[in-house]
Amino acid sequence: MINIFLMKIEYTHSEQTRKRAENRYAILRTLQTVQPMKRTEVADYCQIRKSSVTSLVEELMEKKWIRLEDIERPRSPLHMNENYWQIVSLQLHPNKIIAAHIDLQGTPNNVQTITDLDLSTRENYIESILKVTKKFVKSSKNLFGIAVSTPGMVDPETGNCISALNLPDFENIPIKDILSREYSCPIVIENDVRASLYSNILLKNRSNKIDSALFVEITSGVGSTLMVNGAPYPGAHGTAGEIGHLVVGTEGRLCRCGQKDCLETYTSIPAICREIKKQLNIDLKSGYEIAQEAKNNADIVKVLDEACSHLAAPLASMIFLTDPEVMILGNQSEDFYKLMTPGLLNSIAKYQNGPAVRKLEVEISSEYSSLRGVAALLMDKIFITP
């Protein structure tokens, strides 16, 4: 049977309704990650009776969530109906909003990085969210829902951004409620790093179930999140893995949060670019540019290794405490992560070189993992609802 990430919700329905909802969820998750499959293959794979599969397939085809490979052949393989429904997915950044249409296969389309927005104040940023959402909703084929990933502390149940230090005065912003006043479709709000982890849980076909993982991203800040016992672990207050504002240095580097020597002042992309400018007098702006420049300049790797040395201590502690099977690096250029991984692992080993580090697998996540992950979370909530 497929290893599915089953959302934990309380049912008030009958046992029969609950079982049917779980079977429907298993079929959808299977087709999302393993398609195409014939009905008999779905029944065997999900360990569901063939008669139940037949009934559920008819229901899902009526909803236009799945489709036949060949409409002229009623028994042809089944697919997710990726060309019918679209999710409007937004990823919030300090100086831009990235938006896309995500299909039911989790594939991003029409990805746009929008920078010509006034994001200087809380009110202007909220207006920009509404403006970008309206633009993408208007151009959607058939709207399945709206999904937003944001930095900072998020309450996924209420859809409130509790605090985002990198966004202007973002404290207790009811993003879901604001969008719900304009749209009646399902809406999900999630922390951007946890969203990236969801993309690796929900949209990747793995031969073996992963029960524990550590996700790390290096962008305009530094973030991480954990999966424990097969599910994301947000912690009691939704802040588990928020390492970007741990104090890790002694140089007195001022952070935008008001503290000095936070991790992101040493290891974020802007911090690394500033250090490259300071030491080598080379102007770079992104992880991709860092990786490209490093191909012909070994000194770039030395600067990157210095940055990794600051990141290593908090990661070593998290690895020691949780013993994850895999560390996933995401939301950045694949070439950048390939460049930094050896130095990062060497630095981590200086703190903790037991089996948890020696046996740790490292993966690089797919592009646009936050956009895909928050959309996958929205789909997951819809798929499991009776």
N, C-alpha and C positions, 0 to 999 in steps of 0.2 A: 504493500500500500504506500502511496505517496506520503512523504514526510511533509505534512502541511503545518503551517503556523496558524493554529485555531484561536481566534479572538476569544478571550474569556468574557462572556456576558451572561447575565442572569436571565433565564427563560421564565416566562409566566404562562407559557403555552403547554399543551399536552405533550406527553412523551412522544407521540407519533409525529406531532408538528416539529418537535425538537430534532428527532432523527431525520426527518425529511430535509430540514434546513441544513443539517450537518452533511448529508449526502449531496445536496445541491452544491454546498460549499466545496466539497472534495472534488466534484466533477469540474467546477469552474477553475479551481486552483490547478487541477491536473492539466486541463486544456491550456491554461495560461503558460505553463512551464514545459509541457511535454508534447503539445499538439504537433501534427494532427493525429487523431485516434478514432478508430471505429467504435461503435457502441459496445461491442463485445469486449474490445480492448479496454475501454473505460471501466466496464464492470469488473473485469479481472484485476485491473490496476488498483482500483479503489476499493475492491472487495465489497461491491454493492450488487444486489440481485439485479439480473438483467431486466426484469419487469419494472423495477424501480428506476433504472437508468432510462428506459424507454419513456416513462411518464415524465421524468424530470427534463429530459432532452426536449420533449414537446413543449414544456412550460418555458424553458430557456430560449427556445427558438421563437416562441410567441413574443417574448420580451425583447427579441433581437439581440440577446447577449451572446449567442453562439450562432453559427451558420454551418451549412453543408459545404463541403469542398466543391461539389457539383450539384447544383439545384435540380438537375434532371435525373439524378440518381439518389433516391431517398436514403439509401444505405451507404452512401459515400462517407469518407471520414469527416469528423467534426473539427471545427476551428472556432476560436474566439471571433466574434464579429468585429474585428479590429477597424473596419472601415466605416462603421455606422456611428458609434458613440465616441464622444471626446470629453476629456476632463481638462478644464482650464487649470493649469498648475503654475504657481508663482513662487519664486525664491527671492527673498528680500535681502538686500545688501546695503551697506552704508551709502554707497554712491551710485547704485543702479538697482533695477529690478529685472530679473531674468524670467521670462514667461514662455510657455509652450502649450500646445495641445498634446495630451497624452492619450493614446488609444488603449483599448482594453487588453492589449498585449503588453502594455507598459512601454511602448515605443514613443519617444518624443518627436513631434512634428512641429514645423513652423517655430522653431526656437528663436527667440529674439532677446538680445541684451539691450535694454532700454536705458539710456543715460540722459536723455534730454528731459529730465523731470526735476521739479523743485522738491528736494528731499531735505531741506534745511531745517524745517520745524516739524513737530509732531503732527500738527494739523495738515501741513502740506504733504507730509509723507502719507497720511491716511487718504487724502484726496488722490494722490498718485496711485495708491493701491486700487482705489475704485476706478480710476481712469484706465489703468492697464487691464483690469478685470473686465470692464465694459467692452473694451476693444476686442479682447479674445473671446468673450461670450458671444458677441455679435458675429464673429467669423467662425464660430463652432458649427459643425454639421448638426449634431444632436447632442445637447449638453447632458452629460452624465453627472457632473458635479464640479465643485470648485475646491482646490486644494492649495494651501499656502504653507510654505516652510519659512521659518524666520530664525535668526540667531537669538540666543538668550534663553531665559526661563519661560516655558510654555506650559499651561494647563490644558492638555489635550481634551479633557472632558468638557470644559467650558469654552475652549477656543480662545482663551485670553492669553496675551503675551504679558507675563507678569513683570519681566524686566529684560531689556536688551541694551546693554551698555554701548553697543556700537551704532544704535539708531537714536535719533533725536528725542530725548525725553520720553522714551518708550517704557512706561510703567503702567501696568494694569490697563492695557489696551484691549478692548473686547473685539478683536478682529472678526471672529465668527458672527457676533451679533451685528456688527456694522455691515457685513456682507449679506446677512440674512434679511436685513431690511430691504435690500434691493433684489435678492434672488431667493426663490423658494426651493431650489435644488439642494441635495446633500452638500455639506461644507465641512472640511476638516482643516484644522490648524495644528502644526507640529513643529517642534524644534528641528532646525535644518540638519543637525548631525544625526539625531535619531531617525529622521526621514531617510537619510542616506543608508543607515543600517537596515531599515525596512526594505529598501530596494534590493539588498543582498539576501534578505530572508524570503521575500515574497515573489521576487521576479527571477530568481536564479534556480535552475534545475540542478540540484545536488544529489549525487548518488548516495551520500551518507548525511544523515541529519547532523547539524551542528547545534550543540547545546550551549556553547559559550563562545563569545567573540568580543574582541575589542576593536571598535571603529575609531579611526583617527583622521582628522582633516586639517590641512594647513592651507589657509586662504588669507583673507584680510585679518583673520584672527587664528586662534588654534582651538580646536574642539575635539572632544572624544565622547564616546558613549559605550555602554556595555550591554551585552546580551548574556543573561544568566538563566540556567535551566530552561533554555529554549525560547525565552522571551526577552524583549528589551527591558532593561532595568533602569527606570527613571529616578529611583530613590524616593524617599519620603516626601521631598519637596520639589521634585522634578529637576534636580541639579546634579545628579550623578554624572560624573565624567566632565563637568565644567572646569577644565584645567587651565583655560586661557589666562585667568587672572590670579593664578598661584604666583607667589613671589619666588623667583629662581636665581636672581643675580644680585650683584652688589655695585653695579656701575652707576646707579641712580637714573636709569632711563625712565622718563616720565611716560606713563600710560594714559590713554584717554579716559580711563575709569577714575583717574585721580591718584592711584597708587604709583609707586615706582618699582621698576624691575619685574613687572608681570611677565609671564612666559611669552605672551604675544609680542612684547617689545624686543625679544631675541629671536623668535622662531617663526613668526608670521611671514608671509610673502613680502609685505612692505618693509618689515624689519630686516629681512635678509637682503633685499634690494638696497636698503640704506647702507648696510654694512659693506656690500660689494662696491657701492659708490665711494664710501669712505676709504676702503683699503686699496681698491684697484682703479678707482676713477672711471667706472663703467656704469652707464645708466641703463638699468633694466626695470621692467614693470610687472612681469608675470612669472609664474613658475615655468611656463613654456619657454620664455626668453632665457631664463636662468639655465635650463637644460640645454638649449641650443648653444649658448655661449660656452658652456662647460666642455663641449666637444673639442674645442680648440684652446681651452685655457684651464689648466689643472688647478690654478689658484682659486677658481670658482668653487671647486669641490672642497677645498680647505675651509672656505667661508661657510659652506653648507654643513660641513662636519662640526664646526663650532656651534652652529645653530642647533644641530642635533644633540650636542652634549647637554644643552639646557632642557631639551624635551625628554631626554632619556630618564632622568630621575623620577618624574611623575609617572611615566609609562612603566618603568621597572616596578614601582610600587603597585600599580594596578595589575600588572601581570603576576606579581608575586601573590597578591591577595585573591585573585579570581582564577588564575591558571587557565586562560582562554586557549581554545584549540587553534584559533586563527586571529591574526591582526589584519584588519582591512584598512587600506589607505584610500581615501576618496576625495572627490570634489576638487581635483587638481590634475594638471597634465600628467599623463602616464609616464612620460620621459622624465619629468621632475622626480616622481616617486622612485623610479628605477635608479636614478642618480643618487638619491639620498638614503635609500634603504640600507646599503652596506654600512655606512657610517652610523646610522641610527642603531642598528643591531649591535655593532661593536660598542657603542656608548652604553646601551642598555646592559650588555654583558658585564660591564665594569661594576655595575650595581648589583646584578643578580644573574648568575650564569648557571643556574640549576636546570633541571629538565623543562621547567615552564618556559624558559627562553630557548634552550637548545632544540626543543621539539616544536616550537611555535612556527606555524605556517604564516606566510605573509601573502596577502592578495591585494591587487590594485583594483579598485571598484570601477565600474563602467562610468562613462561620461554622463553628466547631468544626474548624478545619483540622488540628489535631494529632490529635484523635480519629479523624477520617476518614483522615488520612495514615498513621498507624501501622497501622490496619486494612487500608488499601490495600496496605501493604508485606507484611503477613501473607498477604493474598490472592495477591499477586504471587509470593511464594516457593512457595505451594502450586500455583499455576497452572503454573509453569515446571518443577516437579519431574516427572521421567518416571514 
